[in-house]
Amino acid sequence: MTLINAIPSSGEIALTDETQIDNVRNAYDALTLDQQALVTNESVLMQAENELISLELATNKVVIAENSISQTDVDDAQIYVSALTNGSSKTALQDRLDAVQDNIDVLEAETLINNYFASNSVEVSRYTTANKEAAFISEAEDLINDLGATMSITNTVRNSQTISTYTIVLSKGNTSVTLDVTVTFVRN
């Protein structure tokens, strides 16, 4: 019973506890049936073993998502992470998965902005720098709003009265990407 009581509590099981949990299982299995009958907290050991298995599966799914940067893999890993018992291990895996999702969202925002402004112009009432920048920001933010990414302009180059190139930073969480976007403006 003492060895079982030394196992980390539910939600605090970590992959590094595998050896300890295996040693406790081996010690329990080495007992005679009469001795095992005296152990009143075997359920704690079984819970720890099950939690460790779930944690290993969830961790493997998160690693796959981190390596693939695929929305399908993130969604799959999220199912396993969500099923874990609340605690520090679940929180750490969720943080890793959130970082992958942030990366996917920023890359998606980059694609949306590049594709949209490559084939669409922005309407403005006047060709002033302020009007053009405000119109560009408005349209770009509408494109990426659902992704939760933020955008900031770090540089503006006026190529002509109707064309400007903006250096922007797209970010979410600890992920960011810098890109140049050339925008054509037309008067409405």
C-alpha positions as CSV (number, residue, x, y, z in Angstrom):
1,M,0.0,0.0,0.0
2,T,2.9,2.4,0.7
3,L,4.3,2.0,-2.8
4,I,1.0,2.7,-4.3
5,N,0.5,5.8,-2.2
6,A,3.8,7.1,-3.5
7,I,2.5,7.2,-7.1
8,P,1.7,10.8,-8.2
9,S,-1.9,11.7,-7.9
10,S,-4.4,11.5,-10.7
11,G,-3.7,14.3,-13.2
12,E,-0.1,14.7,-12.1
13,I,1.1,11.4,-13.7
14,A,3.9,12.1,-16.2
15,L,5.7,9.9,-18.7
16,T,8.7,9.9,-16.4
17,D,6.6,8.1,-13.8
18,E,6.4,4.9,-16.0
19,T,9.3,3.2,-14.3
20,Q,7.8,3.9,-10.8
21,I,4.4,2.6,-11.9
22,D,5.9,-0.5,-13.5
23,N,7.9,-1.2,-10.3
24,V,4.8,-0.8,-8.1
25,R,2.9,-3.2,-10.5
26,N,5.7,-5.7,-10.3
27,A,5.8,-5.5,-6.5
28,Y,2.0,-6.0,-6.3
29,D,2.1,-8.9,-8.7
30,A,4.9,-10.6,-6.6
31,L,2.5,-10.7,-3.6
32,T,0.6,-13.8,-2.8
33,L,-3.1,-13.8,-3.4
34,D,-3.7,-13.5,0.4
35,Q,-1.3,-10.5,0.5
36,Q,-3.0,-8.9,-2.5
37,A,-6.3,-9.2,-0.8
38,L,-5.0,-7.0,2.0
39,V,-4.1,-4.2,-0.4
40,T,-7.0,-1.8,-0.3
41,N,-5.8,0.8,-2.9
42,E,-5.0,-1.4,-5.9
43,S,-7.5,0.8,-7.8
44,V,-5.1,3.7,-7.5
45,L,-2.4,1.7,-9.2
46,M,-4.9,0.6,-12.0
47,Q,-5.9,4.3,-12.4
48,A,-2.3,5.3,-12.7
49,E,-1.6,2.6,-15.3
50,N,-4.6,3.6,-17.4
51,E,-3.7,7.3,-17.1
52,L,-0.1,6.6,-18.2
53,I,-1.4,4.7,-21.2
54,S,-3.7,7.6,-22.1
55,L,-0.9,10.1,-21.6
56,E,1.5,8.1,-23.9
57,L,-1.2,8.0,-26.6
58,A,-2.0,11.7,-26.3
59,T,1.7,12.6,-26.3
60,N,2.3,10.5,-29.5
61,K,-0.6,12.2,-31.2
62,V,0.7,15.7,-30.2
63,V,4.2,14.8,-31.6
64,I,2.6,13.7,-34.9
65,A,0.7,17.0,-35.0
66,E,3.9,19.0,-34.2
67,N,5.8,17.2,-37.0
68,S,3.1,17.4,-39.7
69,I,1.5,20.8,-38.9
70,S,-1.7,19.4,-40.2
71,Q,-5.1,20.4,-39.1
72,T,-6.3,16.8,-39.3
73,D,-3.5,15.7,-37.0
74,V,-4.2,18.6,-34.5
75,D,-7.9,17.7,-34.4
76,D,-7.0,14.0,-33.8
77,A,-4.6,14.9,-31.1
78,Q,-7.1,17.2,-29.5
79,I,-9.5,14.3,-28.9
80,Y,-6.8,12.4,-26.9
81,V,-5.6,15.5,-25.0
82,S,-9.2,16.4,-24.1
83,A,-9.8,12.9,-22.7
84,L,-6.9,13.2,-20.2
85,T,-7.4,13.8,-16.5
86,N,-7.0,17.5,-15.7
87,G,-3.6,18.3,-14.4
88,S,-0.1,19.5,-15.3
89,S,0.6,16.8,-18.0
90,K,-2.7,17.6,-19.8
91,T,-2.0,21.4,-19.6
92,A,1.5,20.9,-21.0
93,L,0.2,18.8,-23.9
94,Q,-2.6,21.3,-24.5
95,D,-0.1,24.2,-24.6
96,R,2.0,22.3,-27.2
97,L,-1.1,21.6,-29.3
98,D,-2.2,25.2,-29.0
99,A,1.2,26.2,-30.4
100,V,0.8,24.0,-33.4
101,Q,-2.7,25.4,-34.0
102,D,-1.3,28.9,-33.8
103,N,1.3,28.0,-36.4
104,I,-1.4,26.5,-38.7
105,D,-3.6,29.6,-38.2
106,V,-0.8,32.0,-39.0
107,L,0.2,30.0,-42.1
108,E,-3.4,30.0,-43.2
109,A,-3.7,33.7,-42.7
110,E,-0.6,34.2,-44.8
111,T,-2.1,32.1,-47.6
112,L,-5.4,33.9,-47.4
113,I,-3.8,37.4,-47.6
114,N,-1.4,36.4,-50.4
115,N,-4.0,34.8,-52.5
116,Y,-6.6,37.5,-52.0
117,F,-4.4,40.5,-52.7
118,A,-2.8,38.8,-55.7
119,S,-6.1,38.8,-57.6
120,N,-8.2,41.5,-56.0
121,S,-7.9,45.3,-55.7
122,V,-9.0,47.5,-52.8
123,E,-11.5,50.2,-53.3
124,V,-10.7,53.7,-51.8
125,S,-12.5,57.0,-52.1
126,R,-9.2,58.9,-52.4
127,Y,-5.6,57.8,-53.1
128,T,-4.2,59.2,-49.9
129,T,-1.8,57.0,-47.9
130,A,-4.1,57.0,-44.9
131,N,-7.1,55.9,-46.9
132,K,-5.2,53.2,-48.7
133,E,-3.7,51.8,-45.5
134,A,-7.0,51.9,-43.7
135,A,-8.7,50.1,-46.6
136,F,-6.0,47.5,-46.8
137,I,-6.0,46.8,-43.0
138,S,-9.8,46.5,-43.1
139,E,-9.9,44.0,-45.9
140,A,-6.9,42.0,-44.6
141,E,-8.3,41.8,-41.1
142,D,-11.7,40.7,-42.4
143,L,-9.9,37.8,-44.2
144,I,-8.0,36.6,-41.1
145,N,-10.4,37.5,-38.3
146,D,-11.8,34.0,-37.8
147,L,-8.3,32.6,-37.3
148,G,-7.5,34.8,-34.3
149,A,-4.3,36.0,-35.9
150,T,-3.3,39.7,-35.6
151,M,-1.7,41.8,-38.3
152,S,0.6,44.8,-38.0
153,I,2.2,46.9,-40.7
154,T,5.9,47.4,-40.3
155,N,6.7,49.1,-43.6
156,T,5.0,50.8,-46.5
157,V,6.4,51.4,-50.0
158,R,4.4,53.5,-52.4
159,N,5.1,52.0,-55.8
160,S,2.8,54.3,-57.6
161,Q,-0.4,56.2,-56.9
162,T,-2.5,53.0,-57.2
163,I,0.0,50.4,-56.0
164,S,1.6,50.0,-52.6
165,T,3.6,47.2,-51.0
166,Y,3.1,46.6,-47.3
167,T,5.4,44.6,-45.0
168,I,3.2,43.0,-42.5
169,V,3.6,40.7,-39.5
170,L,0.9,38.1,-38.9
171,S,1.0,36.7,-35.4
172,K,-0.8,34.4,-33.0
173,G,0.6,33.2,-29.7
174,N,4.3,32.8,-30.1
175,T,4.1,32.3,-33.9
176,S,4.6,35.0,-36.4
177,V,5.4,35.4,-40.0
178,T,6.6,38.5,-42.0
179,L,5.5,39.0,-45.6
180,D,5.3,41.6,-48.3
181,V,1.9,42.2,-49.8
182,T,1.5,44.3,-53.0
183,V,-1.9,45.9,-53.1
184,T,-3.6,47.6,-56.1
185,F,-6.1,50.3,-55.2
186,V,-9.0,51.6,-57.3
187,R,-11.3,54.5,-56.7
188,N,-14.9,53.7,-55.9
